[in-house]
Amino acid sequence: MTGDSHATGTSGTTGSTSGSTSGAGSTVASTPAPATPPDPTLTSASRRRPGGRAVGLVLWVLGGVVLAGLWSRTALTDPDTSEWSTFAMPAATVDVDGSPVRVTAVHPVPPLPEITGVWHQEMADLARRAHDEPLPQVLLGDFNATYDHASFRAVLGDRFHDATRTAGRGLNLSWPVGERVPTFLDLDHVVVDAGMRVDDLDSLVVPGSDHRALAVTVQVAP
């Protein structure tokens, strides 16, 4: 790769996860489930990670009462906003130095007792869609799952890797934040395709969110 860039995203009270693909100045980031839509006049200078590059708003998807979005410095193409899950999980393709990369904002329902079956089904559908996609991929968001869940490991399969583990960072405890109990679950993940390299990973506090954000820089090609 000829360049290295960083991206980060923010969200509201439901969750916050972001990732970036790096190439010659091209980045993509995602933040699932913000509490309110971001300012449509967002400029490249309005949100920055120290030492990194700016992220702008490209796609905003409304799914029921939960919002999900993909953010990118470069154009997103072939968007998929099909309603296959309870919460919106939009996907799109970003060009990284001539290499197309498919990015999906992930947010299945939580595995509460009354909807555990729905959660299992949405995780299974996510795994199937991810493994059926031939393009290199980055999946990122509030998975409402930890590595201890078989359903999350099924998403990884023998193709994908959890960026936190790839970076040798162990657990990324991301939820809950600002509650009476300490942060004790790693629900938020950036999942990368085989062959991608994780160069940088930060866990960030997002004002107003009950999740920590995860900012990741990924080299998508050697």
C-alpha positions as CSV (number, residue, x, y, z in Angstrom):
1,M,0.0,0.0,0.0
2,T,1.2,3.5,-0.8
3,G,-0.6,5.4,1.9
4,D,-1.9,5.0,5.4
5,S,-5.0,6.7,6.7
6,H,-7.2,6.6,9.8
7,A,-11.0,7.0,10.3
8,T,-13.3,7.0,13.2
9,G,-17.1,7.4,13.7
10,T,-19.3,8.3,16.5
11,S,-22.8,7.3,17.5
12,G,-25.5,7.9,20.2
13,T,-26.8,5.9,23.1
14,T,-27.1,2.5,21.4
15,G,-23.7,1.7,20.2
16,S,-20.5,2.9,18.6
17,T,-18.0,1.0,16.4
18,S,-15.9,2.2,13.6
19,G,-13.2,1.0,11.4
20,S,-11.1,2.1,8.4
21,T,-9.6,0.7,5.4
22,S,-6.3,2.3,4.3
23,G,-4.8,2.9,1.0
24,A,-3.7,6.0,-0.8
25,G,-5.9,8.4,1.1
26,S,-9.0,6.3,1.0
27,T,-10.9,5.4,4.2
28,V,-14.3,4.0,5.2
29,A,-15.9,3.9,8.6
30,S,-19.2,2.8,10.1
31,T,-21.2,3.6,13.2
32,P,-24.3,1.6,13.9
33,A,-27.4,2.8,15.8
34,P,-26.9,6.5,16.5
35,A,-29.6,8.2,18.6
36,T,-30.1,11.0,16.1
37,P,-29.1,11.5,12.5
38,P,-25.7,13.3,12.0
39,D,-25.6,16.8,10.6
40,P,-26.0,16.5,6.8
41,T,-23.7,19.4,6.4
42,L,-20.8,17.5,8.1
43,T,-17.5,18.6,6.6
44,S,-14.2,16.9,6.3
45,A,-12.9,19.0,9.1
46,S,-15.8,18.5,11.6
47,R,-14.7,15.1,12.9
48,R,-11.2,14.0,13.3
49,R,-9.2,11.5,15.2
50,P,-5.9,12.9,16.4
51,G,-3.2,12.2,13.9
52,G,-5.7,10.8,11.4
53,R,-7.9,11.8,8.5
54,A,-11.4,13.2,8.5
55,V,-14.5,11.2,7.9
56,G,-17.6,12.5,6.2
57,L,-21.2,11.4,6.0
58,V,-22.0,9.4,2.9
59,L,-25.0,7.1,3.6
60,W,-27.7,7.2,6.2
61,V,-30.2,4.4,6.6
62,L,-33.3,4.3,8.8
63,G,-34.4,0.9,10.0
64,G,-37.5,1.1,12.2
65,V,-36.5,3.2,15.2
66,V,-32.9,2.4,14.9
67,L,-30.5,4.3,12.6
68,A,-27.5,2.7,11.0
69,G,-25.0,4.4,8.7
70,L,-21.9,4.0,6.6
71,W,-19.4,6.8,6.4
72,S,-16.6,7.3,3.9
73,R,-14.1,9.8,2.5
74,T,-14.5,8.2,-0.9
75,A,-17.7,7.2,-2.8
76,L,-19.6,4.2,-1.7
77,T,-21.1,2.1,-4.5
78,D,-23.6,-0.7,-4.9
79,P,-25.4,0.0,-1.6
80,D,-27.5,-2.7,0.0
81,T,-30.3,-1.5,2.3
82,S,-32.5,-4.5,2.0
83,E,-34.6,-5.3,5.1
84,W,-33.3,-8.7,6.1
85,S,-32.8,-7.9,9.8
86,T,-34.7,-6.2,12.6
87,F,-32.3,-3.3,12.7
88,A,-30.8,-1.9,9.5
89,M,-27.5,-3.5,8.4
90,P,-26.5,-1.5,5.3
91,A,-23.6,-2.6,3.1
92,A,-21.7,-0.9,0.3
93,T,-18.5,-1.1,-1.7
94,V,-15.5,1.3,-1.3
95,D,-12.6,1.5,-3.8
96,V,-9.2,1.2,-2.1
97,D,-6.4,1.9,-4.6
98,G,-8.4,0.1,-7.3
99,S,-9.4,-2.8,-5.1
100,P,-13.1,-3.0,-4.2
101,V,-13.9,-3.7,-0.5
102,R,-17.4,-4.6,0.8
103,V,-18.2,-3.0,4.1
104,T,-21.2,-3.9,6.3
105,A,-22.5,-2.1,9.3
106,V,-23.5,-4.8,11.7
107,H,-26.2,-4.6,14.4
108,P,-28.3,-7.7,15.2
109,V,-30.9,-7.7,18.0
110,P,-29.5,-8.4,21.5
111,P,-29.9,-12.0,22.7
112,L,-32.5,-11.2,25.2
113,P,-34.5,-14.3,26.5
114,E,-37.6,-13.4,24.6
115,I,-35.9,-12.8,21.3
116,T,-32.9,-15.2,21.5
117,G,-34.2,-17.1,18.5
118,V,-34.3,-13.9,16.4
119,W,-30.7,-13.1,17.4
120,H,-29.6,-16.7,16.4
121,Q,-31.3,-16.3,13.0
122,E,-29.9,-12.9,12.3
123,M,-26.4,-14.0,13.2
124,A,-26.8,-17.1,11.0
125,D,-28.1,-14.9,8.1
126,L,-25.1,-12.5,8.6
127,A,-22.7,-15.4,8.5
128,R,-24.3,-16.8,5.3
129,R,-24.3,-13.4,3.5
130,A,-20.7,-12.7,4.5
131,H,-19.4,-16.0,3.4
132,D,-21.3,-15.9,0.1
133,E,-19.8,-12.5,-0.8
134,P,-16.8,-12.9,-3.1
135,L,-15.4,-9.4,-2.5
136,P,-12.9,-8.7,0.3
137,Q,-14.9,-7.5,3.3
138,V,-14.9,-5.5,6.5
139,L,-17.8,-6.2,8.9
140,L,-18.1,-3.7,11.8
141,G,-20.5,-2.7,14.4
142,D,-22.3,-3.8,17.6
143,F,-22.6,-7.6,17.0
144,N,-24.3,-8.0,20.4
145,A,-22.0,-11.0,20.8
146,T,-18.7,-11.9,22.2
147,Y,-16.1,-14.4,21.0
148,D,-17.5,-16.8,23.5
149,H,-20.8,-17.0,21.4
150,A,-20.7,-19.8,18.9
151,S,-22.9,-17.7,16.6
152,F,-20.1,-15.0,16.5
153,R,-17.4,-17.6,15.8
154,A,-19.6,-19.0,13.0
155,V,-19.5,-15.5,11.4
156,L,-15.7,-15.7,11.5
157,G,-15.5,-19.3,10.2
158,D,-12.2,-20.0,8.5
159,R,-12.3,-16.8,6.5
160,F,-12.6,-13.8,8.8
161,H,-10.7,-12.5,11.8
162,D,-11.6,-10.3,14.8
163,A,-9.4,-7.2,14.4
164,T,-8.9,-6.9,18.2
165,R,-7.5,-10.5,18.4
166,T,-5.4,-10.0,15.2
167,A,-3.9,-6.9,16.8
168,G,-3.0,-8.9,19.9
169,R,-5.2,-6.7,22.1
170,G,-7.2,-9.5,23.7
171,L,-10.6,-8.4,25.0
172,N,-12.0,-5.1,23.8
173,L,-14.5,-4.4,26.7
174,S,-17.0,-2.0,25.1
175,W,-20.3,-2.3,27.0
176,P,-21.8,-0.9,29.1
177,V,-20.4,2.6,29.5
178,G,-21.6,5.1,32.1
179,E,-23.7,2.6,34.0
180,R,-23.5,1.5,37.7
181,V,-21.7,-1.6,36.7
182,P,-18.2,-1.7,35.1
183,T,-17.7,-2.3,31.4
184,F,-17.5,-6.1,31.1
185,L,-18.5,-7.3,27.6
186,D,-16.8,-7.1,24.2
187,L,-19.9,-6.7,22.0
188,D,-18.3,-4.3,19.4
189,H,-16.1,-5.7,16.7
190,V,-14.3,-5.0,13.5
191,V,-14.1,-8.2,11.5
192,V,-11.7,-8.3,8.6
193,D,-11.2,-10.7,5.7
194,A,-8.3,-13.1,5.4
195,G,-5.1,-11.4,4.2
196,M,-5.9,-8.0,5.7
197,R,-3.5,-6.5,8.2
198,V,-4.6,-4.6,11.3
199,D,-2.1,-1.8,11.8
200,D,-3.7,0.3,14.5
201,L,-6.6,-0.2,17.0
202,D,-8.0,2.2,19.6
203,S,-10.9,2.0,22.0
204,L,-12.5,5.4,22.3
205,V,-15.1,7.0,24.6
206,V,-18.0,8.5,22.8
207,P,-20.0,11.2,24.7
208,G,-23.7,10.1,25.1
209,S,-23.1,6.4,24.1
210,D,-23.4,3.4,26.3
211,H,-20.7,1.7,24.1
212,R,-17.1,2.5,23.6
213,A,-16.0,3.1,19.9
214,L,-13.5,0.9,18.2
215,A,-11.2,2.7,15.7
216,V,-9.2,0.4,13.5
217,T,-6.8,0.9,10.6
218,V,-6.7,-2.0,8.2
219,Q,-4.4,-2.6,5.3
220,V,-6.6,-4.3,2.7
221,A,-3.8,-5.3,0.4
222,P,0.0,-5.9,0.7
